[in-house]
Amino acid sequence: MSASEQDPSVAPAAPAIDHTALLGLINESARVFEQQLVMQNQIAFQQAVNQLRLAVVAKCAQVILSLEPRDESAAELINQCRALLELFESRLGAPKLAE
């Protein structure tokens, strides 16, 4: 009987490990994981911006549709909605509004 068969605490010698390669793999996996987190964060931010933009567009549409043609403040309200939508373009990179 060999020593490892007699005593379970004695294990056969592990094969030599290339520590440099192992560290390289760990480093690469950490880099990939970090990149994935960055991408998930960007997607979450873009989804939040899109939801906010949708709410603003819906409110502007509601305001514009509720205007009466003879309402003197109609032009000002439309301009305020346009300015608010253009704020997205300048601050959050939204698509430009058509002229």
Secondary structure, 3 states (H helix, E strand, C coil): CCHHHHCCCCCCCCCCCCHHHHHHHHHHHHHHHHHHHHHHHHHHHHHHHHHHHHHHHHHHHHHHHCCCCCCCCHHHHHHHHHHHHHHHHHHHCCCCCCC
